């Protein structure tokens, strides 16, 4: 291939091992995607329609769930269609778009987690300044930062990738990632700008991790002094800390495997490692926050109990009405018997 302009599509060769069990895999994936949609949309609607949850912590959680829907929608519909298709091709533009969505989704998650850590730091370590600082305008700025920063960075990253001359069409995965496209570059082509871009991204998001570590050092130091602060830490910071740990594990697994893993591992496991960030966090995060944060848990339990009471009341009214109708019929029959006598 002399030029990237000659390439109009890529082949996702990671689907080669799915041919014999595509229908069961399609069914399980569709069910799992529906679970992701249900959990995240339910939590979003709960926060949006409950005025008591219109606080920075819950709004950031809502943004977190919206970002999960953005990332998973960039992968699952295409993955599901490919499972039922005999041709596992993706257009050149579609591949670049998917790569952009995957990276911007993952890095937006980290940016949102950093903003959530800052919110918890202010609430626990600087409670007197919390409401004066965390205004609606400041919260909007932080949300824009968490979304626009990765969008701008990866737009530049993808534009640099479009300048590469590619010598292969085969992507050894079930999705497009930028580093997989860069691996297809011709040996004589210069990938130095891509390497510089990767280092810049690494520095930016390493600073996010350092900021999160700094906030938690102060949080732990503050919470060690007071029982009330320890209780607040357990209720609001433990879910956030759990999400951070899950994010770190799933994001580190694939690069660690690429660098140190065995090349003899099956294609299925390689695919699984590369999409862990689209499988575990989108389901685990709403579950963790839903069960651990008291206000959300109480609201969910309240809705469940209310629905149960409604169903019970309807059944009671139904059977009561039926009983009244049956009693009226008995009276009518009794009257007819008396008349015939």
PyMOL commands that set and color helices and strands:
alter all, ss='L'
color gray80, all
select helices_A, chain A and resi 4-6+13-49+51-53+56-73+76-83+92-125+127-133+136-162+178-182+192-223+227-260+267-274+276-279+281-292+294-340
alter helices_A, ss='H'
color red, helices_A
select strands_A, chain A and resi 9-12+89-91+170-171
alter strands_A, ss='S'
color yellow, strands_A
deselect
rebuild
show_as cartoon
